[in-house]
Amino acid sequence: MVDQSAVAFLQGLRSIVGVGHVITDQADMAGYLADWRGRYSGRARAVVLPLDTDQVAAVVRLCAGTGVPIVPQGGRTGLVMGSVPDTSGDAIVLSLRRLNRIRAIDPANRTMTVEAGCILADIQAAAAAAGMLYPLSLAAEGSCTIGGNLSTNAGGTAVLRYGNTRDLCLGLEVVNAQGDVWDGLRGLRKDNTGYALRDLFIGAEGTLGVITAAVLKLFPAPRGMLTALVALDSPRQALALLNLLQPRCGASLTGFELMSAVCMDLVAQQFPALPQPFAMRHPQYALVELSSNESEAHAQALLESGIGAALEDGIARDAVVATSSQQALSLWRLREHIPLAQAAAGKNIKHDISLPVSTIPDFIAHTDAALDRAFPGCVLVTFGHLGDGNLHYNVAPPAGVAHEAFLLEQDTVNRIVHDAVVAFAGSISAEHGIGALKRDELARTKSPVELGMMRAIKTALDPLGIMNPGKIL
């Protein structure tokens, strides 16, 4: 028997967004229902692609009136199953990719107003065309959307100087769980008029409402940028290098990435065409980027002075300074290809964690030893944004152990790593969010008081529980 209420619901969606923008065919929906890593796939009533904020609001009102859950979705590059529906098939997927307009650029106020479906690389390009800089930069910037970046409070490679996505956003437009539109698109650096509603929705992963547009901060485009790769003995030496460069370079120090020898070996094995800067292998590497609003000569003087001091003091083993933008790109490709090399080498157990920067060497030593005791010979692929305390701490199986078999040990590995994170006063998620993947670990590692306040906010703003159910909480 045909479910007439389901038929009427689909007809209602089609009347809002148009027949061609409600997808119900299983084959056509498949790409919207799987996570980026290909480990999980859910089900949905339909995939809905609205054109603008009014259509988003109308869809949410229809879902609120019928009790249908909504899973907001951006560029589908998330890593914690935050934009994937569950297997019940009750929810719709609300894809925001058609909300892709740059509404305004205000050079004098140094802001840009964009819709949630704008690709991050397109935002960067539009800012550059206006002689400005939007500094958020991620490996997935060619396909991720700003709505997803805001919903997960994404980080990237320039957090050290510019901050996370939260720090780069001044205002939001949001459709709440009742289908009302909150227009908070104010390009103000100071607005002390009550609760910071903007910050509730940034990082909420679509569980409180749907971000449809944002006012982003722009910055003067740097006049000079310089990149170097520094060879080191240990993470402790990397921290010493960071502490040496920060007072010398100040705000010009834009990026500071840590990469272990294992990471570089993986990249060399999987991508042999990428040039290797050093003739010999070193235990650790730091990728350092400086940007200057004065000139490239100014950046070069700062970087060469700092690296020279590190070599003289025995902090650094060796260093390569890029002498062209192409060489700088080659150095960054080594860093950006680490996740791709891991994927090509086989599945592993990933952790996106953050720690006080000062504790990272001790955390790595402690956790490496604990994992080796539990899984002798396991391969530790450690890299990340040392400058802001964000590590990607990934664990691959020992030689001879099948990848699929090792994945069965994920709960044990996660417990070892996350217990160490808590012991070192860190966070189990730095920039990827919680989604469904880390939901149980969040419940285990957060205090009851924190969880209670989060649940109170969720209940107050989404009393029907229709916004991205099963994510975070």
N, C-alpha and C positions, 0 to 999 in steps of 0.2 A: 504494500500500500504506500502510495506517495505521501510523504510528510508535507502537508499543505503549508504549515508554518515555515518550514525550511524553504519551500518554493517562494513563499511571500517575502522571506528575508532576502533571498538572492535577487528577487525582482526589485526590492527596495534599494539594494546596493547598486544595481544596474541603473536605476533611475537617478541616482546621485552622481555616479562617476562615468556612466556610459557603458554600453554592453561590452565593448571591446576592452574595457579596463577592469573587468571582473573575470578572473581566470579560475576555472573549476576543473579543467581537464588534468588528470593526474600526471601525465607526462609533462605538460606545460608548467605545472606547479613544482615539479621535482627540484629544480634549482633553488627555489625559495624555501624549501623545507629541510635542507641539509646544512650542517655546519661546515665551516671553511676547511677543516681538516678531514672531512669525509668520514668521521667516526659515528655520527649520529644523524638520524633523519626522523622528522615528526610527520604529523598529518594536519590538514586544515580543511575547513569548509570551502574556503576560497582565498585567493590572493587578490587584494584590492589595491588599485593604483590611482589614488586621487590626484587631481591636477593642482589644487591650491588649498589654502587653509580652510576656506568655507566648506569645501568638499570633505576635508578631514573631519571637521566639526560635525557635519551632517552624518557621516559614517559612524562616528563615535556615539552620537545621539541615538542612532538606530540600534547600535549594539547595546547601549545602556538600557534602552527600552525593552530589549528582547533577552538581555542577560548573556549575550554572546561575548566571549573573551576576545581581546585584541592583542596581537603580537606585533608591535612596531618594528620596522626593518629598514636599514639603510643600505650600505654597500656590501653587506654580508661578508665582511672580513673579520668579524669578531672571533675570539678564541675560547670563549667560555659558554657557548650555547645560549647567549643572551637574547638572540633574535630568531631562535628556532622554536616552533611550536612543539607541544608535547605530542604524545601518540594517540590522544583521545579523539582528535579530529573535530573538537568542538569550536576551536578558535578560528578567526580569520587572521591572515597575515596582512598587515597594513604597510605596503611598500611606499616609501616616500621619494622614490627616485625621480618622479616627474616634477616634484617641487624643487627645481634646479635653477632658479633665477637669482642672479645678483641684483638686488633691488636698488641699492644705492651705494656710492662711495663718497665719503666726505673727507677730502684731504686735509682741510683745515682742522677738523676734529679728530683726524687720524682714525676713522672708523669705516667699516664696510658692513652693510646689512645684506644678509644672504639667506636663502631658503635652505631647509634642512637637507634636501637631496643634492646640494652642490658637492661635486667631487673636490676633495681637498686640494689636489694639484691645480684645479681650475681657479680656486680661490687664490692660491699662491700666485698664479699667472696674472690674474686680474689686479692683484695688489702691485705686482712688479710693473705692469703696464701703466699704473698710476704713479710710478716712481716710489713705491712704498714696499714694505715687507710684512707679510703675514708669516710668523716664524714657526708655526706648528709644522713639524716634518716627521713623517713616519714611513716605514718601508712600504706600507700599503697605500701611500698617498695618491697613487694613480687610480684607485678604485674605491677607497673608503669615502664616506660622506661626512660632512660636518655635523649633521644630526647625530650620527653614531659616535663621532668624536666627542661631542658634548655629553651624550648619554652615558658614556663610559669614562668621561674626564680623561681622555687619552693624554699620554705624555710625549714620547718621542725623544729626539736627539738634542733638542735645544732648551730643555727644561731648566738647565743650570742657569741660563741667562734670562729666559723669558717666562718660565713657569709652565704649568699644565694648561690644558684647554680651559679650565675654570678661570685661570688668571688672564686668559686672552679673550674673555667674553664679558661684555658690559650689559647686555640685555637680551631677553628672550621673548618670543611669541610662543605660547603653549596652548594646546587644546586639552582641557582637563577631562577627568573621567566622566563628567556629565555632558560633555560636548560643548561647553562654553569656551570662548577664546579669551585668554588673558594676553593683552597687548602690553608687554613690558619691554618694548624695543626702544629703550632710552639709552643714548650714548653718553651716559654720565659716569665720570670717574668717582663722583661723590653723590650718594643718595641715601640719606640716613632717616628714611621715613618708614620705620617699622621692620618687620621680618624680611630677611633676604630671600624672597621667594625664588629668585633666580637660582640660588645655590641648592635649593631643594631638588630641582629638576635636573641640574647638571650632576652626572654620576648616578642617577636613579635608574638608568637602563630601561626607561619606558614603563616603569612600574607605578608612576604617579600621574603621568600625562604624556602627551605627544608633543615634542618640540617640533615646531614647524618653521621657525626662522630665528635668527640671532643677529645681534650687533657685535661685531668682532673688533678688537683693537688692531690697529696698524702701527708700524714703526718706520722710522727713516731707513731706507735701504742702506746697508753698509757700503762704504766706499772701497773697502779692502777686506779680503778673507784669506786665511792661510790655514793649511792643514798639515799635520805631521803625524807620523807613526813612530812611537818610542818603544824600544825593547827594554824589558825589565826582568828582574829576578823573581818578583813575587807580588801578590796583591798589596802587601805592606809597602813595597817600594812604589807601587802605583799611587797609594794614598799619600806617600811622602811627596811624589811629584805634583799631585793635585794641590797639596798644601804649600808647595814652593811656588806654583804658578799663580794661584789665586791672588795673593797680595801684590804680585808683580804685574799681573794683567788686569785685575779688577773685572769690570763688566765686559771687557773684551773677550774673556774666556767664555766661549759660547757652548762648546761641547767637550766632554771628556768621557770617552768610552773605554771600558775594560774588556779585553779579550784574552782568553787563555790560549796556550799552545795547542790544546786539543781543538779549539775552535778553528784556528788557522790551518791545522792539519786537515780537518774536515773539508774546509773550503778548497784547499789545494788538491785533495783527492777527487772531489766531486766537480770542481770547476778548474781544471788544469790550465785553461787558457788565461785565467786571471794572473797578472804578474805578481810575483812574490818579492817584496821590497828588500828582504835580507837574505844573504847567502847562507846563514846558519839559523838554526831553530833556537828560539828563546822561550823561557817559561811563561812569560806574560807580555802583553802589549797594551799600550794606551794610545788611542786615537784622539788627537787633540785638535780642536778647531778654535781659531781666534777670528773675530770680526771687528773691524775698526770703522768708526764714523769719520776718521781723519783721512787715512790713506792706506794702501796696501803696504807701503814702506813702513808705516807705523806698526801695523800688525806684524810684519816680518821682524822688525827690531825687537818687539816684545817677545815673540816666540823664540827667536834665536838666542836672545839673552837668557831666557828661562831654561831652555833645553841645554844651553852651554853650561849653566850653573849646575843643572842636574847631572850632567856628565862629569863635571869636575868633582862634585860631591860624592860620586859613586852611586847616586840614586838610579841613574839610567845606564844601560849597557851600550846602547846604540840608538841612532835616530835617523829618520829620513824625512826631510821637509819637502813638500810638494813645491815645485817651481812653476807650475802652470795649473790652470783649472782642470785640465785633462788628468794630470797626475793626482790632483786632489780627489777627483771623481774615482780614480782607480783605487785610492786608499779607502774611500768610503764604500766602494763596492765589496771590498773584503769584509767589512763589518756587516753590510746589508745582506750578503750571501750566506751568512751563518745559518739563519733559519732554513733557507732553501737547501743548504748542504745537509742539515740535519734530516729534513724531510726525505731527501734523496737517499740518505744512508739507512733509513729505517725509522720506525716509530720509537718514541722515547717519552718519558714522563716529565712534563714541563711545569715550571713554577715561575710565576711573575711576582716577585716579592720586593719589598722595600725595607731598608734598615737605616738607622743612623749611620751616616757615612763613616764615622770614626770606628764603628764596630765591624765593618765589612771584612777586613782581613781575619779577625778572630772568628767571625761567623763561618767563613769559608773553611778555615782550618778545622773548626769543631765539627761542622756538618759533613765535610768530606770524610773525616775519620769515622763518624757514626755510620754513614752509608757504606763505607768499605767494610766495616765490621759486619753489617747486616747482609751485604751483597758483595763479597770479595771480588775485586776486579771490575766493578761497575765503572762505567765511563762517565765522567762529570764534565758537562759542556756548560761552562760558566762564562757569561758575558753580560754586558749591559751598561747602563748609564751611571757610572761610578760617581759622577759629579753631583747627582741628585739622590744617590742611594738606591737606585732601582737595579736589581739583578735579575737576569733571566738564568735561573739555576736549574738546568735540565739534566736528567739522569738517563743514560742509555745502558743497555744490558752488558754484562761481562761477555768476553769473547766466548763463543760456543753456545750462548743462551739465545734461544729464538726470541725475536722482538715481541711476538704475540704472547708468548709465555711470560715474558717479563712484565708486560702490561697488567697481568693478573696480580702483580705485587704493588699496584698503584696505591692502594689504601695504606699499605705499610710504609712505602716511600714517602707519601704525602705526610703521614703522621710524623715521621722523623724530621722532615724538612720544616714543616709548619710548627712543630714543637720547638725547634731551634729558633725559628723566626720569633715566636712569642717570647722565648727566653732572652733574646737579644733586643726586645722592645720594638719589633718590626711589624709589618703588615703582610698578610698572605696574598694581597692583590695590590700591585703598584699602579698599573695603568691599563689592565685588560678588563677589569670589572669582576663581578661575581657570577652573574648569569645563573644557569642551573648547575654548571660544573662544580662550582666552589660553594654552593649553598650550604651543604652539610658541614663543610669545614668552617664556614663563617659562624654557623650556630655553635660549633665546638670551641672556637677561639675567641669569640666576642663575649663580653660580659653580659649577664642578664639585664643589667640596667640599660646598656646600649641597645640591645635587641628589643627591649620593651619600648624604648623611645622610638625606634625605627618602625615597630609594628603600629604604634599609636599614630604616627604620621601617615602610614599606609592606609590605616582604617579611616582616618579623617578625610583624606583626599580621594580615596577610592573605596568607598564603603561597600560597593558590590563586588569588589575583587576582580574586575574584568581586565585591568591593565597589566599585561604581560605576566599572567599568573605563574607561580612556581619559580620565579626568578628572584634572586637575592634572599627572600624570606620564604 
